[in-house]
Amino acid sequence: MKVLLLKDPKDKDSGPDPYVKELGLYGFEATLIPVLSFEFISLESLFEKLSHPECYGGLVFTSPRALEAIKICLKENSKSEVWSKSLKQRWNTKPAYVVGKATASLVEEIGLVPHGEKSGNAEKLADYICSREKPNSSPLLFPCGALKREVLPTALKEKGIPLESLTIYQTTQHSDLQESLRSYFSQQGNPASIVFFSPSGVKFCLQHIQKLSGDFIDHMKFAAIGPTTAPAMEAAGITVSCTAKNPTPQDLAAAIQRALQQSCC
C-alpha cells in the first residue's frame, strides 16, 4: 500500500529518510513530497546573540529550521572558528531545550547537548522547561519561525520564566508543490494514507489533494504527525484517522498500520 508523506526529505548526506525506511519495514511504499520553503532572515542578529551566552540562561529549539539557520551562520570561517574555540563551550554550560529527536540530533551536530527531546510537542516541552528553570532568571534565547505557535511562550510567561524570541525564518509554499502532487496522483494513483506534518502543510496541500483525489478522498486514511497538526486537519474538515503517539518514524508507522488494519476489518 502507498503512503504519501507531505514533508521535506531528510538531508541526502545523512542516508535514507527515516520515515520512508520505517514505513518500508511495515510493507508500505512511501513517497515524500516537499511542501514548504523557508527563507532565512536576521542571521546577523542571530549570531550577535549567540556571541553573548552570558546574557542568556539557555537556548530553546522547537524546529530543525532554527538549527539550519545556525549552521548557515557558522559556514563563515571566522564565525565557525569563534564557535568551536569558545562559544560552543560557553553555551554548553547552559541547557539547550529541544522539542523532539530530529531537533536534538541537529543540536548535537553543532556540538551542544540537547535537553527535553522526549517532550514531543511544545506543551510538554514548556512543562519540562518550567520544571527546571527559576522565575526571573536570565532569559532563554528562542530562535523561531514567523508562524510559531504561542503555546510555549505563553506557558513560560505565566510561570515568570523570561523568553527572548528571535524570528529567523519565514515559511512559504514550496514552488514545486502543485506540480509534484499532480504528478504523484497521475502516476501512482490515490494512496492508502496521507500524512500531514504541520498546520502549514494542511493549508498549502488540502485544496490540491481534494481536487486530485475526487470522491476517493473519503476512502483515504489521513494521519497527523502530532497533536499540533491534528487540530489543524480537523478544522479544515479532514477526518484524522490516526495521530502518532510521538513524532517519530516508529510511532507514525505503527499508527498508520493500525488505522489501515481497522479499515480492513
C-alpha positions in Angstrom: 0.0 0.0 0.0 1.1 3.5 -0.8 1.6 6.3 1.8 2.2 9.9 0.8 4.3 11.9 3.2 3.9 15.7 3.0 7.3 16.7 4.2 10.8 17.5 3.1 13.2 14.6 2.5 16.0 14.2 5.1 19.4 15.6 4.1 20.7 13.3 1.4 24.1 13.2 3.1 22.6 11.5 6.2 21.2 8.5 4.4 17.6 7.3 3.6 14.8 9.3 5.1 13.9 7.6 8.4 10.1 7.8 7.8 10.4 6.1 4.3 12.7 3.5 5.8 10.4 2.7 8.8 7.2 2.5 6.7 9.0 0.2 4.3 9.6 -2.2 7.2 5.8 -2.4 7.5 5.4 -3.1 3.8 4.3 0.4 2.8 5.6 2.2 -0.3 6.2 5.7 1.0 6.8 8.8 -1.1 7.9 12.2 0.1 6.7 15.5 -1.4 8.3 18.7 -0.1 5.6 21.1 1.0 7.3 24.1 2.5 10.1 26.5 1.5 12.0 28.6 4.1 13.6 32.0 3.8 16.1 32.7 6.5 16.3 36.2 7.9 18.0 38.2 10.7 21.0 35.8 10.7 23.4 38.6 11.7 21.2 39.3 14.7 21.1 35.6 15.5 24.9 35.3 15.6 25.2 38.5 17.6 23.0 37.0 20.3 24.8 33.6 20.1 28.1 35.6 20.7 26.9 36.6 24.1 25.9 33.5 26.0 26.5 35.3 29.3 23.2 37.2 28.6 21.1 34.1 28.5 20.1 31.2 30.6 20.0 28.7 27.7 18.5 28.0 24.3 15.1 26.7 23.1 14.7 25.0 19.7 11.2 23.8 18.5 12.1 23.4 14.9 15.0 21.9 12.9 15.0 25.1 10.8 16.4 27.1 13.7 19.4 24.8 13.7 19.7 25.1 9.9 19.9 28.9 10.4 22.7 28.5 13.0 24.6 26.2 10.6 24.3 28.8 7.9 25.7 31.4 10.3 28.7 29.1 11.1 29.6 28.5 7.5 31.7 31.7 7.5 35.2 30.6 8.6 35.6 33.4 11.2 32.3 32.6 12.9 32.9 28.8 12.8 36.3 29.3 14.5 34.8 31.5 17.2 32.1 29.0 17.8 34.4 26.0 18.0 37.0 27.7 20.1 34.9 29.4 22.8 31.2 29.9 22.2 30.3 26.2 22.0 31.9 25.5 25.4 30.2 28.5 27.0 26.8 27.5 25.7 27.3 24.0 26.9 27.3 25.3 30.5 23.6 26.1 29.8 20.7 23.9 28.7 19.7 23.6 25.0 16.0 22.6 25.2 14.6 20.8 22.2 11.1 19.5 21.3 12.0 16.2 19.7 14.6 13.7 18.4 15.1 15.3 15.0 15.9 18.7 16.6 18.0 17.0 19.2 20.2 15.4 16.6 20.8 18.7 14.9 21.7 20.3 18.3 24.3 17.6 18.7 25.7 18.3 15.3 26.6 21.8 16.3 28.3 20.5 19.5 25.6 21.1 22.1 23.9 18.7 24.5 20.1 18.6 24.0 17.6 18.5 26.9 13.9 17.5 26.8 14.0 15.6 23.5 11.3 13.2 24.7 8.8 16.0 25.1 7.4 15.6 21.6 5.4 18.9 21.5 5.5 22.5 22.6 3.1 21.9 25.5 5.2 19.1 27.1 8.5 21.0 26.4 7.1 24.0 28.2 6.2 21.9 31.2 9.7 20.4 31.2 11.4 23.8 31.0 9.2 25.2 33.8 10.2 22.2 36.0 13.9 23.2 35.6 14.0 27.0 35.3 13.5 29.6 38.0 11.3 32.6 37.6 13.0 35.9 36.8 16.3 34.3 35.8 18.3 35.2 32.6 16.1 34.8 29.5 16.2 31.8 27.3 17.0 32.5 23.7 14.3 31.2 21.3 15.3 31.3 17.6 12.0 30.6 15.8 9.8 31.0 12.7 7.4 33.7 11.8 4.5 31.2 12.2 5.5 29.9 15.6 2.7 29.0 18.0 2.3 30.9 21.2 1.8 27.8 23.4 5.4 27.7 24.7 6.0 31.5 25.1 2.6 31.8 26.9 3.3 28.9 29.3 6.7 30.3 30.2 5.4 33.8 30.7 2.7 32.5 33.1 5.5 31.0 35.2 7.6 34.1 35.1 10.4 32.5 33.0 11.8 35.0 30.6 12.0 34.1 26.9 13.5 36.1 24.2 12.1 35.2 20.8 14.0 36.0 17.5 12.3 35.3 14.2 14.9 33.8 11.9 12.9 32.2 9.1 9.6 32.7 7.2 7.5 29.8 5.8 6.1 29.8 2.2 4.7 27.1 -0.1 7.2 25.1 -2.0 7.4 26.3 -5.6 7.0 22.7 -7.0 4.2 21.6 -4.6 1.3 21.7 -7.0 3.1 20.0 -9.9 4.6 17.4 -7.5 1.1 16.5 -6.2 -0.3 16.4 -9.7 2.5 14.1 -10.9 2.1 11.8 -7.9 -1.6 11.3 -8.3 -1.4 10.8 -12.1 1.4 8.3 -11.9 0.8 6.4 -8.7 -2.9 6.9 -8.1 -4.6 7.5 -4.8 -2.5 6.5 -1.8 -4.0 4.4 1.1 -2.8 7.1 3.6 -1.7 10.7 3.5 0.4 12.2 6.4 0.5 15.8 7.3 3.5 17.1 9.2 2.4 20.7 10.0 -0.6 23.0 10.0 1.1 24.8 7.1 1.1 21.6 5.2 -2.7 21.4 5.6 -3.1 24.9 4.5 -1.0 24.5 1.3 -1.9 21.0 0.3 -5.5 20.2 1.1 -7.2 22.0 -1.7 -5.0 20.3 -4.3 -5.5 16.9 -2.8 -9.3 17.3 -2.8 -9.2 18.2 -6.4 -6.8 15.4 -7.5 -8.4 12.6 -5.4 -12.0 13.3 -6.1 -14.6 11.1 -4.5 -11.8 8.6 -3.4 -10.8 11.1 -0.7 -13.4 9.5 1.6 -11.5 6.2 1.4 -8.1 7.5 2.3 -6.7 7.5 5.9 -5.3 10.8 6.9 -2.6 10.8 9.6 -1.1 13.6 11.7 2.5 13.6 13.0 1.4 15.1 16.3 -1.2 17.0 18.4 -0.4 20.3 16.8 -1.2 19.2 13.3 -4.3 17.1 14.1 -6.5 20.0 15.2 -5.5 22.0 12.0 -6.6 19.0 9.9 -9.9 18.7 11.8 -10.5 22.5 11.5 -10.0 22.1 7.7 -12.7 19.4 7.6 -10.4 16.3 7.5 -11.2 13.2 9.5 -8.0 12.3 11.3 -7.7 8.5 11.2 -4.6 8.4 13.5 -2.0 10.6 15.2 1.5 9.4 16.0 1.9 8.9 19.8 5.3 10.7 19.5 6.6 12.5 16.4 8.9 9.6 15.4 9.0 7.3 12.3 8.3 4.3 14.5 5.2 5.7 16.2 3.9 7.1 12.9 4.3 3.8 11.0 2.6 1.8 13.8 -0.3 4.3 13.9 -0.8 4.1 10.2 -0.7 0.3 10.2 -3.3 0.2 13.0 -5.6 2.6 11.1 -5.4 0.7 7.9 -5.9 -2.7 9.6 -9.0 -1.4 11.3 -10.4 -0.2 8.0 -10.0 -3.7 6.6 -11.9 -5.4 9.4 
